[in-house]
């Protein structure tokens, strides 16, 4: 196994050896299908490769005449919908997400992304600079994926949630290819960049852990809505290349995978500290707040909420500013509970509130005027590659 995982693996194996074994094994594996596509595309001109990707996204295998066999096979395979996914069963989760989008996004930014970047996945993002140098843009892109996969029909074959998830898979494969040949990447120590283990960990965090963290802010979902929410992320994870044996079908499964993965991971590195704090300080800019004092105030509020959710132990290791959090989450739960009661008594007001939340989601998400681009990274360092 990658040497950085040895100490953590010993702890995780005492809890669940089978899962720990699968996790550290997956830390050596990328995404064989997508990696093969990227290896083939690297043999062709960038413009030609981009045309093939766009044709595959928009028209599927039938639009890929003249494209390499491995590219046509990839799109033929990804079009097949798993037997366990039912678009109708995804609707309750979509409605629940958009009914509570403000709290879900708050939990996503203040806790779940932070906890994800406390792992060795931070090494990939730190080396490439695709979060450090372009943090605001990346945060908006993460928000956009949330919006799109939870729109009704977003994960249909021609939905933007489907296309974004497959695009992410291909971009990850290209970055993995670039990092694997970079002198800055230590494979013996860290394993495979953007490994299957980290993709599975991220999907478990974005699904089961996000439900848990949103609950800490007062979001309440029915059993049907929670199962539906998990189904949406299970399919999104499938599209992003997470191996079937590491896809979580329930919140309990996702939280268990997250627990074992977190035990396997080493303590947060300097890169984790930089990314976590950079993410929080980028959030006010994403929200459109430019006045310095107001930005500092909002960042401090996010630090307080984040510390309350992730706990003092992890917050201290990430070098958060010291602060007390007693009553922070209770106050938020009370506020959200009062709002739910008010909107149930005044449905018209509730409808306006939901419309406002959706507009806010659009405002903090990245929508380029030129539409979707399928250009792949050309350089390991983002500052030498332009914006994607």
Rosetta blueprint (number, residue, H / E / L):
1 X L
2 X L
3 X H
4 X H
5 X H
6 X H
7 X H
8 X H
9 X H
10 X H
11 X H
12 X H
13 X H
14 X H
15 X H
16 X H
17 X H
18 X H
19 X H
20 X H
21 X H
22 X H
23 X H
24 X H
25 X H
26 X H
27 X L
28 X L
29 X L
30 X L
31 X L
32 X H
33 X H
34 X H
35 X H
36 X H
37 X H
38 X H
39 X H
40 X H
41 X H
42 X L
43 X L
44 X L
45 X L
46 X H
47 X H
48 X H
49 X H
50 X H
51 X H
52 X H
53 X H
54 X H
55 X H
56 X H
57 X H
58 X H
59 X H
60 X H
61 X H
62 X H
63 X H
64 X L
65 X L
66 X L
67 X L
68 X L
69 X H
70 X H
71 X H
72 X H
73 X H
74 X H
75 X H
76 X H
77 X H
78 X H
79 X L
80 X L
81 X L
82 X L
83 X L
84 X L
85 X L
86 X L
87 X H
88 X H
89 X H
90 X H
91 X H
92 X H
93 X H
94 X H
95 X H
96 X H
97 X H
98 X H
99 X H
100 X L
101 X H
102 X H
103 X H
104 X H
105 X H
106 X H
107 X H
108 X H
109 X H
110 X H
111 X H
112 X H
113 X H
114 X H
115 X H
116 X H
117 X H
118 X L
119 X L
120 X L
121 X H
122 X H
123 X H
124 X H
125 X H
126 X H
127 X H
128 X H
129 X L
130 X L
131 X L
132 X L
133 X L
134 X L
135 X H
136 X H
137 X H
138 X H
139 X H
140 X H
141 X H
142 X H
143 X H
144 X H
145 X H
146 X H
147 X H
148 X H
149 X H
150 X L
151 X L
152 X L
153 X L
154 X L
155 X L
156 X L
157 X L
158 X L
159 X L
160 X H
161 X H
162 X H
163 X H
164 X H
165 X H
166 X H
167 X H
168 X H
169 X H
170 X H
171 X H
172 X H
173 X H
174 X H
175 X H
176 X H
177 X H
178 X H
179 X H
180 X H
181 X L
182 X L
183 X L
184 X L
185 X L
186 X L
187 X H
188 X H
189 X H
190 X H
191 X L
192 X L
193 X L
194 X L
195 X L
196 X H
197 X H
198 X H
199 X H
200 X H
201 X H
202 X H
203 X H
204 X H
205 X H
206 X H
207 X H
208 X H
209 X H
210 X H
211 X H
212 X H
213 X H
214 X H
215 X H
216 X H
217 X L
218 X L
219 X L
220 X L
221 X L
222 X L
223 X H
224 X H
225 X H
226 X H
227 X H
228 X H
229 X H
230 X H
231 X H
232 X H
233 X H
234 X H
235 X H
236 X H
237 X H
238 X H
239 X H
240 X L
241 X L
242 X L
243 X L
244 X H
245 X H
246 X H
247 X L
248 X L
249 X L
250 X L
251 X H
252 X H
253 X H
254 X H
255 X H
256 X H
257 X H
258 X H
259 X H
260 X H
261 X H
262 X H
263 X H
264 X H
265 X L
266 X L
267 X L
268 X L
269 X L
270 X H
271 X H
272 X H
273 X H
274 X H
275 X H
276 X H
277 X H
278 X H
279 X H
280 X H
281 X H
282 X H
283 X H
284 X H
285 X H
286 X H
287 X L
288 X L
289 X L
290 X L
291 X L
292 X H
293 X H
294 X H
295 X H
296 X H
297 X H
298 X H
299 X H
300 X H
301 X H
302 X H
303 X H
304 X H
305 X H
306 X H
307 X H
308 X H
309 X H
310 X H
311 X L
312 X H
313 X H
314 X H
315 X H
316 X H
317 X H
318 X L
319 X L
320 X L
321 X L
322 X L
323 X L
324 X L
325 X L
326 X L
327 X L
328 X H
329 X H
330 X H
331 X H
332 X H
333 X H
334 X H
335 X H
336 X H
337 X H
338 X H
339 X H
340 X H
341 X H
342 X H
343 X H
344 X H
345 X H
346 X L
347 X H
348 X H
349 X H
350 X H
351 X H
352 X H
353 X H
354 X H
355 X H
356 X H
357 X H
358 X H
359 X H
360 X H
361 X H
362 X H
363 X H
364 X L
365 X L
366 X L
367 X L
368 X L
369 X L
370 X L
371 X L
372 X L
373 X L
374 X L
375 X L
376 X L
377 X L
378 X L
379 X L
380 X L
381 X L
382 X H
383 X H
384 X H
385 X L
386 X L
387 X L
388 X L
